[in-house]
């Protein structure tokens, strides 16, 4: 069984109650539908004097009411099941994406993941209703054939001549639509990714007056999108064309045989009417081709989701993290991305309670090192140990409690300002939120907001520096033993950075810090500096000691003269 089929089976199995209810409604609808021609046949024979009594008329009315109720219930239950299943699939898909973390960024682009999480889940969410629809359409068609056989076996003999053709068309159509659905959604994901990228660079596009070029770049996948979409409908059109030739031939053959039966005295006029109605049911076997196309779309979408669930997860440890002071050790750390080595056998030690500044030219691997040091990104090789414990073997909740991050572009996750600062997997009390805001020097602008700490996030209009100070406050409020600053003060001026630095020294006294630094003043304030060059550690030592190397001074754009900082 394919992984996509396993995924669909699990999706159906996760809604057994609703699946059973929908199946019961389809069964009721099918049974009632198959009984209606029989009741109408009996009623016609009563009208023509071939039989007597009022029971057939009462039965027709009862069956029509039951059919209306069953169809109404089917539509409501089907819509609800699809909504519930799609929601669950999206929840599981997003959960898997977050479990993949940064290790998944080389496997899927943001736009592609967006497409898989929305369009693919919506299509796959209809698996159960489509499966039941196909199953009971086949049962209805089979019931119609059985009824035709009971009326006159010759009618079925004529009809079954077309069944092999329908089976062949169905097989070809499912295979073709499955492939085309994957191609369509892949092209759609590429288009979404380009659009997301353009939205992020909207200011650059506007400033560069390159709107027309960007529109062309974003819409470049449209030919592939159109080809896949056109191919999907072309496959259905061809199948429908073949069936449009087959269907009238079978109908004429069956009805001609039934009419001859009436003339020959084998069938009554009521049976002729019943045969005509049951033929309509039997003809659903031919309309299965459209249902098979839908199943192909469902399967193609499930294959795209299965790729996400099949992506390897970072190793998840379950061990507890013992108490410690925050001594951090990196051993032989190697990270590869996009076919190149970003970090190459990096070894570093950060003593407990000390501050390590990580410096280097653009592309040296500073941010990647910061992500690996805090276990936000699993290295391809090597180990990260905190107070002697391998973080890869440690429970993720313990790791996130022990290590906090402040990023260059923090996202405002939370409903209010206080919620933004205290955002995390465990609550932070109001006192800690305010203390962290003071340490990051965010309390000044927060006090000027309309509702201060209770100001809704949607009402905020913050500068880059104010946004970064909220991110700093969020990291400080966690009370972690290690705090990692990934260029977290790049948007504040030097004077404010020095002011924040002094406040953080006080509030984070005894806390181990790793700081990605671009300013020489930041490196100067650290206990140690790790100088990265092309993914390797070129030197580690105090800032004053490294200043003797002209290449080190060049990292900060400082001239050949000795700078006493």
N, C-alpha and C positions, 0 to 999 in steps of 0.2 A: 504494500500500500504506500502511495506517495505521502510525503510529509504534509502536503497541502490537503490531501484527503483525511489524514489523521486530525489535522487542525479543524476541518469542517465537522468531522465526527465528534470531536470534543466540544465544538460549539453547539451542536445539536444536543449532545448529552448533558450540557450544562443547563438546559431548559426543558428537562424531561416532562415536568407537569404541563407546561404550556404546549409542548410538542404533542403530548398525549391528547390534550383538549382539542387542539387544532386537527389532529388526526381523526378524532371522534366526530368533529363537525364535518370534515371532508367525507367521512364514511356515511354519515347521515345524509349529506347532500347527494352522494353518489347513489345510495340505496333508493332514496326517494325519486331521484331522477330516472332510475331504471324502472321503477314501478309505474310512473306516469303513463308511458305509452301503453302498458297493459290495461290500465284503468280507462284510458281514452278508447282503446280498442273495444273493450266491453261496453262502454257507453254508446259507441257507434252502432254496435250490433243490437242494442236495446232500441235505439231510434229506428233502425231499419226492420225491426220486428223479428230479428234472429234470436233475441233473448228477451227476458222480462225482469222487472224489479227496479228499485231506486238505489240499490247499494253501489253500483258503479259510479253514479253521479256524486254521492256522498264521499266516496273514496277519492275521486278526482279533486274535489274541493279541499279535503283534508290534506292530500299530498301537496297541493299547491301552497297551502298555508305553511306546511312543514318545510317545504323547499325555500320559501321566502325567509323563514326564521333561520334556517341553517346557513343560507348564503349571507345573511346579515351578520350572524355570529362568526362566520368564517372570515369575513372582511375585517371585522374589528379585532379578532384574535390574531390574524395574520399581521396586521399593521403593528399591533402591540408587541408581538414576538420579534418582528424585525427590528423595532426600535430598541427593545431590551437587549437583543443579541448584538446589535451594532454598538450600543453603549458599552457592553461588556468587552467586546473585541477591542474597542478603542482604549478602554481602561487597561487591558492586558498589554496592548501594543505600546502605549505610552510608558507603562511600568517597565516593559522590556527595554525600551529605548533608554530610560534612565538607569537601568541596571547595566546596560552596555557602557554608559558613561562616555568619557572622552575617547575610550578605545574604539568606539564605533564611528568616529568621525572619518576614518579612512575607508570605511565600508559603505557609508551612506551619506549623501549630502543633505543639508537641511530641507531643501525643497522636495527632495525625493521622499524623505521621511514624512513630511507633511502630507504628500500625496498618498502614501501608503496608510497613514493614520486616519485619513478622512475618506478618500474615494474607495480604496481597497477594502476598508472595513465596512463601508456602506454596502458594497456589492456582496461581500462575503456574509454580511449579516442576513441576507435573504436566502441563505442556503437551505434552512429548514422549510420555509414556505415553498420555495421552488422545488425542493425534493418531494414534498408531499403533493404539490400540484402535479408533478410529473407522474408520481406513483398512482394517484387516484384518477388521473386522466387515462393512464394505461388500464386501470381497473374498470373504469367506465367503458372504454373501448372494448375490453375483453367481455364485459357484461353485455354490451350491445351485440357482440359476435355470438355469445352463448344464446341470447334471446333470438337472434336470427336463425341459429341452428335449431332451436326448439320449434320455431315457426316452420322452417323448411331448410333442411341441410344443404340444399342446392344453392341457397343464397350465400352461405358461408364459403362454399367452394369457389364461387366467383370472386369473392372479396379477398381471400387469402393469397391470391396470385400476386397482389401488390405488396405484401408484407416484407419480402426480402429486399425490395427496392428501398422501402422506408428505413429498414435497419441499416443498410449501407449508407444512406444519406445522413442518418443520425450520427453514425460513427465518425464520418468525415467532418461533419459540422462541429461536433464537440471538440475534436482535435484542433481544427482550424480556429475556432473562436477562442479557445484557451490560449493559443499562441498569440493571436491578435490582441486579446485583452491585455496580456502582459506587455506587448510592444506599445500599445496605446497609453497605458498607465505609466510606463517608463518615460515615454516622450512627455507626458503631462508633468511628471515629476521633474524632468529636466527644465521644462518651462517655468515651473513653480520655483525651482532653485535659482534660476536666473532673475526672476522677479524679486525674490527675497533679497538677493544680493544687490539689486539695483535700488531697492527701497533703503537698504542700509547705507548706500553711497549717494543718496539723493542730493545732498549738498554739493558733493564733488561734481556730480553730473550737471547740476545747475550752474555751478561756477565755471565749468569747462565748456558750457554750451554744447554738450554732446548728446542732447536728448534724442535726436534722430538716430544716431549710431546705437544708442542703448536700446531703443525700441526695436531696431533690426536685430540686435544681439539677443534680446529677450524672446523675440518671435521666431528665431532661427529653428527651433524644434517643430514649428507648425507643419512643415511638409511631412515629417515623420508621423505627427499626430493625425494629420489628414489621411495619410496612406493607410495607417492602421484602422482608423475609423471607417474609411471607405471600404477597406478589405473585409471588415466585419459585416457590413451591410451587404456587400457583394456576395459573400458566402451565403448569407440568408436568402438573397435574391435568387441565386442559382438553385438552391434547394427548393425554394418556393416555386420556381419556374418548372422544375421537374415534377413537383407534386401537382401543379396546376394542370399538367397533361394527364397525370395518373388518376387524379381524383374524379373528374367527370366520367372517365372511362369505366371506373369501378361502379360509380353510382348508376350509370345507365345500365350496366350489366346486371346489377343486383335488382333494380326496379323492374327491368324487363323480365327477369326471371320470376319475380313476385307477381307481376301482372299476368304473365302466362299461367301462373298457379291459380289465380282467381278464375280465369277463363276455363281452366281445366277442372275447376271444382275442388282443388286441393286446399285453397285458402279462401277465407271469408273476406268481405270488404274491410271489416274491422282489423283483420290480420294484415291486410295490405297497408292500412294506415300505421299499424304498429311496426311493420317491417320498415316503412319509410322513416319513422321516428328512431327506431333502433339503429338504422343505417347512419343517421346523423351522429349517434353516440359512437358507433364503430369508426366513423370517419375521423374521430379525434385521434386515432392512431396516426393519421397523417399530419395532424396539427401538432404532434409531439415535436416536430422538427424545430418549431419556434421555441418550445420549452427547453429543448436540448441546447439551443443557442444561449439561453439565459443561464443554464447550468455551466456552459463553457465559460461565460463571463465570471460566474461565481468561482469556478475552479481557477481561472487565471488570476483573479484577485487574491485567492487563498494562497497561491504559489508565491506571490509577492510578499504576503504577510509571513509565510513560512520561512522566507529568507531572513527576515528580521529575527524570528525566534530561533533560527538555526545558527545565527552569529555567535561565536564563542564569547562567553562572559568572562570578565576578569575573575581571578581566583578569589573566592569569598571565604575568609577565615571565620572561625567560630570561637576562637579562644578569647579569654578575657585579658584586658590590658591591665597589668598590675600598676599600683601607684608608682610615681616617679617624679623627677624634677624637670624632665623635658630634654634629656640628652638625645640628640638626633645623630644617626650615623647612616651614611649612604655608601654602599659597597658595590663597585663594578656595575654601575647603572648604565644600561644601554637602551636607547629608545630609537626606533626606526619609524619613519612616516614618509609616505609618498615616494618610496624607493630610495630614500637617503637616510643616513644615520644622523639623528639630531643630537643625541648624547652618546658619547663613546667611552665606556668603562670609567665613568666618573666616580671618584671616591672622595667623600667629604665627612668631616666630623664637626658638629656644632655642640660645644659644651653646654650643659644645662644652664639656663639663665643668661646666656650670652646672645649677642646679635651678630648675625652673619649677613653681610651685604654681598649680593651676587651681581657682578658687573660684566660687561662685554659688549662688543659691537652688535649691531642688529643682526639677528639670525644666529647668534652664538649658542642659543639654547637656554636662555635665562628663564623664560616663562615655563618651558617644559620642565626644567629642573625644579622650579617652584611647585608645579603640579605633582611631580613625582615625590617630592619631599613630604607633601601632605597627604599622600596616598589618594589624590584625586585622579591620578593617571597611573595605571600599572605599567612598570617598565617591561620591556621585552626580555631583559636579562638583569640580574642583580637583585639586591635586597635593600630595603629601607627598614631600619630598626629605631624604635623609640624606647629609650630606657632599657635597651637590651632585648626588646621583643620585636619579632618580625611582624610588620604591619600587614603583610599578606596573609598571615595566619590569625589575625585579630578580627574580632567582630566589628562590622562597619559602624555600628552605633557607638562602640567604645572609641573608635578612631575619630569619629566626627565630634565626640565630646572632648577629646584630648587636643584636637588640632582645629584651628579656625583660620579662615581666609579673609583677606580684603583685596578686592580686585580693582583694576584700572577703571573698568566700566561696570560698576555694580548695578544690578537690576532691582527695581523697587518691588520686591515681593512682600505682600502684606496689605492690609486694608487701610491702616493709618500710619502716621510717622512712628508711633510707638511700636506698631506691628512690624514695620520695616526693620527697625533696630533689633527687636526681639525675635525676628523670624528664625525658626529652626525647629528641630524635631523634639525639643523639650522647652517648656515655658521659661521665660526670663521675667523676673519681677520688675515692677515699676522703678524701684530704687536702682537696680542694676542698669536699666535702660537710661535713666537720667545721668547716672554716673558715667556711663560709656559716652553719652552725648557730650558731657563736659570734657572728657578726656580727648575727644576728637575735635573739639571746638565747634561742634554742631549746635550746641544749645543756644548760641547767639542768634542764628537765623530762625531756629525753631520757635524761640520765644516771640518772634515777630509774626508768626503765622496766626491766622484767625482763631484756630482752636488749639494752637500749640501742638502738643504730642498727639492729640486726637484729631488732627487735621487729616481728612481723607487723602489718600495717595492721588486720586484723580484730580484734586485741586492744586497739586504742587506744580510749581514752575521753577525749577532749580537750575542753577549754573552747574558747570562740570565740577567745580571745586566743592560746592555744597553737596552734590550727589556723592562725591568721593568721601566726604566727611561722614555721611550717613553709613556708607559701607565700612568705614573705619570703626564707627560706633558699633555696628553689628558684630564685627570681629571681636572687639574688646568686651562686649557684653557677655560673651560665651564663657568667660572664665577658663579658657583653655590653657594647657601647659605649653603649647607651641602656637604661635601666630605667624602666618605667612602673608607678607605684603607684596603683592604683585604689581609694582609700579602704582601703588594705591594713593599716592599724593602728587601725581604728575600734573594735575589740573589746578593745584594751589600754588600761590607764589612762594618764593623762597622764604620770605619772612614768616608767612603763615605756616609753612612746613616746619621751620625751626620751632615755632611756638607749639605746634601740634606734637613735634618730636619730644619736646621737654615734658609735655603733659603725658604722653604715652610712656616715657621713661618712668614717670611716677606711678601711673596706673598699672603698667605691665612690669613692674619691678619683680625680678625673679622669673620672668617668663622668657622662654627661648623664642627668638625672633629670626626669621629669614626674610630679608628685604631685597627685592629686585630693584636695583638702583640705576638711574640714568644721570643723576646729578652728583657732582663731586662732593657736595656737602653731605649728602646721604651716606656715601661711602665713608666719609671722614668721621661720621658719628657712630659707625659700627665698631664692634670689638675686633672682628676679622672681616677680610674681604676675599671672596672666591672669584678669581678672574678667569672667565670662560673665553675660549677662542676655538671656533669651529667645532663646538660640541665637546671639547676637552678642557680639563682644568689646566690652565697654563701656570697659575701660581696661587698660593693661599698665604695670606699674612696680613699684618696691620696695614692700614691705608698709607701711613707715613713711610713705611718700608717699601711698599710697591711703587710709590711716587718716584723712586730713583730710576725707574725704567721709563724711558721716553714713550715706548709703545703703550704702557699703561696710561700715561698722561694723555696720549692721543685718543683713548677711548672716550674721554670727556671733552675732547676738542681743545685741550690745553697745549700751549706751545712748548717748545723745547726747554724753555727756562724752568728751573725748579720752582714748584708752587708749594708754598708752606701753608697747608690747610689742615 
